[in-house]
């Protein structure tokens, strides 16, 4: 499918380097089962709770990056992104929680899986210790993949039936309103890439690639209901 939002040169380079891992998410059994509605509610519940845990760190990474922004507009955008990742997603999680039997306390009391914790640590560590463009590259794959995947699934399905058990999830991520968010994120990524040197850009591409791999691992940790026990 064609890209649903403009992709600046640096973002294109990032995605090209990570294209195999990016595409792997589209065919992961979790995603396939989610789209056709056959995914068990137990696995989806596990995924939703882990996703809520992940988004707390995504918000942290955005907030950290806001302190590295020199332009007040960029700073405000990142602060808003930190807030949106908690507020908007929280609504989806808690709405499903009413159906699947979990709440905010359940989320707070749940331990992140090994893959989830590794992904969170990657994002926050790069945001803290890396350059601004490295940190932004580390968080970009999450919204990019979900938005593109959501719109791909909508295009493939044609319409999302009201009876679909995961219709709210599919409708949220197929919403074209998110395109403006990605347009702004990738424009800022290009701006910061242009302000740095080739070596730092290479590190940023590597941070992006790692996050794309972690995205695949996130589907997998939910599909297998990963635990810390051997």
N, C-alpha and C positions, 0 to 999 in steps of 0.2 A: 504494500500500500504506500501511497505518497505520504510524506511527512505532514502531520497536521499543524505544524508551526514552523517558522523559519529556523534553519540550522546554520549558524555562523561557522566560518572556517575552522576555528579551533574545536568547536563541539563536533564537527564532522570528523576531524582527525581522531578525536577521542573515541567516537562511536565506531569508526572504521577499525581501530586497533582492538576493540572489544566486541566486534560484530558476531563472532561465533558464540560467545557466552551470552550476549544480548539476545540472540535468536533462540538460544536453548531454553530460555524462560517460556517462550511461546508454546513449546511442545512438552513442557514438563507435565507429568500425569496429574499433578494438583491443578494446574491451570486448565487442562483439558476437561477434567471432571467438574471443576467449578463452572466452566462455560456451559457444559451440557446438563448441569444440574444433578449429576450423579454423585457428587462429592458428599461424603457422610457428614452429618451435622456435627458429629464428635470431632472430626478432623478440622472442620471449619471453625468450631469453637476454639480449639487449640491454637489455630492460626490467628484468630482475631485477638486473643489475649496476648500472644507473643508480639503481634503487630503493635498493639497499644504500648507494650514495653519498649519496643524499638523506637517508636515515635517520640518518646520522652528524650532519647538521646539525639534523635534528628533535630528536635527543637533546641537542645543544648548546643549542638554544632552550629546551627543558624545563629543563635545568640552570641556564641564565641566569635563567629565571623563578622558579626555586626561591629565588634570592637576594633576590627582591622580595616574597616571601611573608612576612607577619608571623606568621601562625598556623603553629606547628610541624607540625600535621597537614597543612596545605596544602603546606608545604615538603617534607615526606616524600613526599606523593603525587606531586609533580612530580619528585622525585629518582627515585622508583620508575618513573615514566613514562619518564624519560630512560634508565634501565637496560633497561626492558622493550622499548623500541623497538629496542635493539641485540640483546638476547639472544633474544627470541622470533622476531623477523624474521630474525635471522642464521641460525637453525636452518632456516627455510624456504629462504632463499637458498642455503645450502650444501648442503642436500639436493638441490635442483634442480641445483646445480653439479656434483654427482657424475654426473648424467644428461647435462648439457649441456656439460660440459668447462670449468668455471671454478672457481676457488677464492678464498680470501681474498687471495692475492697479486694475482690478476687484478683483483679489485675495487679493491684499493689502487692498482694501476698504471693504472687507467682514468680518463680525464679526464671530468668531468661535461659533458654537452651544454650548449649555451647556455641552453636553457629550464630545465634542471635547476639550473644554477648560479644563474640569476636567481631561481628559487624559493627555493633555499637562502639566498641573500643577503637576500631579502625577509624570511624568517622570523627569521633571526639578527639582522638590523638592527632590526626592530621590537621584538624581545625585548630588545635592548641599549638602544635609544634611546627606545622608546615606553614608555607606562605598562604596568602589569601586565595590565590588561584588553585593551589593544591587542595585546600579545605573545601572550596566550592565544587571542585571536580569530584571530591569524595561523596558529596551529598546529591549531586545532580542525577545519577542513575536511578535513584528511587522514584522521584516524581516522573522523570522522563519515561522510564519503562512502564509504569502503571498507567500513565495517560495514553501513551501510544498503544499499549496492549488493550486497554479498555476500548479505545476507538476501533482498533482492529477487530475485536470480538463483536462489537456492535455491527460493524460493516459485514462481518461474516454471518452473523445471525439474522440481520435485517431488522428485526424488532426484538425487544426483550419482553417476553410474556409476563403478564401480571402475576401469574402463578409460579414463576421461576423462584426457587427457594433462595437464590442469591441475587435476585433482581435488583435490590437496593445497591449492592456492591457494584454490579455491572453498570447500573445507571449512573452511579457517582463517578466512576473512572472513565466512562465514555462521554461525559459531559464536556462539550467543546469549550465551555467557560474556562477550563483549566489551560487552554492553549495560550491565553494571555500570560498566565503565571510562568509557563515554560519559555515563552518568548522573552520575558523579562529576565529570567534566570540565566538563559543562554547568552543574552546580550551582555549581562554583567560578567559572565565567564569570559567572553571574548574581550571585554574591556580590561579585565585584570590580566588576561594572557598577554595582551598587547603591551602591558606596562612592565613585563618582566623579561628575563633572558631565556634562551633556548634550553638550558639545563633545567631551569625551574619548570618550564612547560613540559619537559619529559617526565619529571617527577609527578606533575599534575595528571598527565595521561596515565601513568602507572596507578595513581590513586583512584582514578576513574575506573580502570580495568578491574582493580581489586573489588570495588564496590559492585560492579556488574556481576562478578563471580559470586559475591556474597548474596546478591539478589536471587540467583539460582539456588544457592544453598538455603535461602530463607523458605522458598517453596518446599524444598526437600525436607527441611527440619520439621515443617508442619505435616507433610505427607507421611513421614515416618514416625511422627510424634517423638522426636528426639529427646533423650533424657541424658543425665550425667552418669547414669548407671551403666555398667558394662554387661 
